[in-house]
Amino acid sequence: MTGDLKGKTLFISGASRGIGKAIALRAARDGANIVIVAKTATPHPRLPGTVYTAAEEIEAAGGKALPVITDIRFEEQVEAAVAKAVETFGGVDILVNNASAISLTGTLETSMKRFDLMHQVNARGTFLCSKTCLPHLKKAENPHILNISPPLNLNPRWFENHCAYTMAKYGMSMCVLGMAGEFKGDGVAVNALWPRTAISTAAVRNLLGGEEAIAACRTPEIMSDAAYVVLTRASGEATGNFYIDDEVLASAGITDLEKYAVKPGAKLITDFFLDE
């Protein structure tokens, strides 16, 4: 462990809600600088939170917030957001590629517009944010890239029902595989983090539907606590890993996970891409 995240600058995509915001708030408690990169400037009817409400929460938690309205599908917007982060905080120490688009649809039910959105946000957006932040990360003291993406599991089960989504999500994971090796000599850690169980987020609520599904989830805080453990490790010692949240916490001596249950004692849903 390298201590805490005080004074570190985290560039987090999709940080206005869910797992991205939870990671931001955990870092903010140390006094970190958080660049909130998201599209939501005005409230969405089904997805609570904007970059501005997230910024207020981050500041209240003890961090410094820079909300930047950014659609990570567009190169000039990402470049402008990174430039603003460097201008405001002097650099970038950590990149969290959290933004993601999802559609659990079969091939015939997936419109090409939805296919393009998932690939542009998930695979291309992760690649673009990484590419743009890397020159600054290479100058940082303990630089990390953390992609919220799954281990590369080639069980056909994870392709046959939502091939387009799996391809797009695995694009994020392939960035880990490639960039971990490519930038190892520069001391930049590149890892993935994925939850063992479904996580209670607005996206999951909308996809799986209803309170019954949410009761079988854990809260985003299990991911933020696991991310914190990864991001405070020495970057030279931990790269190219596909971490699972509960395994990371166990490595830090945290084995009682009941506090993360939405409904204590409920049977939990195993997340996508993890075989039972």
Residue pairs with C-beta under 8 A, 6 or more apart in sequence:
1 229
1 232
1 233
1 234
2 142
2 232
2 233
2 234
3 232
4 30
4 232
5 27
5 30
5 31
5 32
5 94
5 228
5 231
5 232
6 30
6 31
6 32
7 31
7 32
7 33
8 27
8 30
8 32
8 33
8 93
8 94
8 142
9 32
9 33
9 34
9 35
9 85
9 89
9 90
9 91
9 92
9 93
9 94
10 23
10 24
10 27
10 32
10 33
10 34
10 35
10 93
10 94
10 95
10 96
10 231
11 35
11 37
11 81
11 82
11 85
11 92
11 94
11 95
11 96
11 129
11 133
12 20
12 23
12 24
12 34
12 35
12 36
12 37
12 95
12 96
12 98
13 20
13 37
13 38
13 70
13 72
13 96
13 97
13 98
13 99
13 125
13 129
14 20
14 37
14 38
14 98
14 99
14 100
15 21
15 23
15 24
15 34
15 35
15 36
15 37
15 38
15 51
15 54
15 96
15 98
16 36
16 38
16 40
16 49
16 50
16 51
16 53
16 54
17 38
17 40
17 47
17 48
17 49
17 54
17 201
17 202
18 98
18 199
18 201
18 202
18 203
18 220
19 98
19 148
19 199
19 201
19 220
19 223
19 224
20 38
20 96
20 98
20 99
20 148
21 49
21 54
21 57
21 220
22 219
22 220
22 221
22 223
22 224
23 96
23 98
23 223
23 224
23 227
23 228
24 34
24 36
24 54
24 58
24 63
25 57
25 58
25 61
25 63
25 224
26 221
26 224
26 225
26 227
26 228
27 34
27 63
27 94
27 228
27 231
28 34
28 58
28 59
28 61
28 62
28 63
28 65
29 61
29 62
29 63
30 62
30 63
31 62
31 63
31 64
32 63
32 64
33 63
33 64
33 65
33 66
33 88
33 89
34 58
34 63
34 64
34 65
34 66
35 66
35 68
35 81
35 84
35 85
35 88
35 89
35 92
36 51
36 54
36 55
36 58
36 65
36 66
36 67
36 68
37 51
37 68
37 70
37 72
37 78
37 81
37 99
37 129
38 50
38 51
38 54
38 67
38 69
38 70
38 99
39 69
39 70
39 71
40 47
40 49
40 50
40 51
41 50
41 51
41 52
41 69
42 50
43 49
43 50
46 202
46 206
47 202
47 203
47 206
48 202
49 202
51 67
51 68
51 69
52 67
54 65
54 67
55 65
55 66
55 67
56 65
58 64
58 65
59 65
64 89
66 84
66 85
66 88
66 89
68 80
68 81
68 84
68 85
70 77
70 78
70 80
70 81
71 77
72 78
72 99
72 121
72 125
72 128
72 129
73 117
73 120
73 121
73 124
73 125
75 128
78 125
78 128
78 129
78 132
79 132
82 92
82 132
82 133
82 136
85 92
86 92
86 136
91 136
91 139
91 140
92 133
92 136
92 137
92 140
93 137
93 140
93 141
93 142
93 143
93 144
94 137
94 140
94 143
94 144
94 145
94 146
94 231
95 129
95 130
95 133
95 137
95 144
95 145
95 146
96 145
96 146
96 147
96 148
96 227
97 125
97 126
97 129
97 130
97 145
97 146
97 147
97 148
97 149
97 172
97 175
98 148
99 121
99 122
99 125
100 121
100 122
100 148
100 169
100 172
101 117
101 118
101 120
101 121
101 122
101 168
102 118
102 165
102 203
102 207
103 110
103 114
103 118
103 162
103 164
103 165
104 161
104 162
104 165
104 207
105 114
105 162
105 164
105 165
106 161
106 162
106 163
107 163
107 164
110 163
110 164
114 164
115 164
118 164
118 165
118 168
118 169
119 164
119 167
119 168
119 171
121 168
122 149
122 168
122 169
122 171
122 172
123 167
123 168
123 171
123 172
123 174
123 175
124 171
126 147
126 149
126 171
126 172
126 175
127 171
127 175
130 145
130 175
130 179
130 190
133 145
134 145
134 183
134 188
137 143
137 144
137 145
137 188
138 183
138 186
138 187
138 188
142 234
142 235
143 186
143 187
143 188
143 189
143 235
144 188
144 189
144 190
144 191
144 230
144 231
144 235
145 176
145 179
145 188
145 189
145 190
145 191
146 191
146 192
146 193
146 227
146 230
146 231
147 172
147 173
147 175
147 176
147 190
147 191
147 192
147 193
148 172
148 192
148 193
148 194
148 223
149 169
149 170
149 172
149 173
149 175
149 176
149 192
149 194
150 169
150 170
150 173
150 192
150 194
150 242
150 271
150 272
150 273
150 274
151 173
151 192
151 194
151 242
151 244
151 273
151 274
152 170
152 173
152 174
152 177
152 242
153 273
153 274
153 275
155 275
157 275
158 166
158 272
158 273
159 166
166 273
169 273
172 192
173 192
173 242
175 190
176 190
176 191
176 192
176 240
176 242
177 240
179 188
179 190
180 189
180 190
180 191
180 239
180 240
181 240
183 190
184 239
184 240
187 235
187 236
188 235
188 239
189 233
189 235
189 236
189 238
189 239
190 239
190 240
191 230
191 238
191 239
191 240
191 241
191 242
191 243
192 241
192 242
192 243
193 223
193 226
193 227
193 230
193 243
193 244
193 245
193 248
194 242
194 243
194 244
194 245
194 271
194 273
194 274
195 218
195 222
195 223
195 244
195 245
195 271
196 244
196 245
196 246
196 247
196 268
196 270
196 271
196 274
197 216
197 217
197 218
197 268
197 269
197 270
197 271
198 204
198 208
198 213
198 216
198 217
198 218
198 268
198 269
198 270
198 271
199 217
199 218
199 219
199 220
199 222
199 223
199 271
200 214
200 217
200 218
200 219
200 220
200 262
201 220
204 213
204 214
204 217
205 213
205 214
208 214
208 269
213 269
214 262
215 262
215 263
215 266
216 262
216 263
216 266
216 267
216 268
216 269
217 262
217 268
217 269
218 257
218 260
218 261
218 262
218 268
219 260
219 261
219 262
221 260
222 245
222 246
222 249
222 257
222 260
223 245
225 245
225 249
225 254
226 243
226 245
226 246
226 248
226 249
229 248
229 249
229 251
229 252
230 238
230 243
230 248
244 274
246 257
249 255
249 257
258 264
261 268
270 276
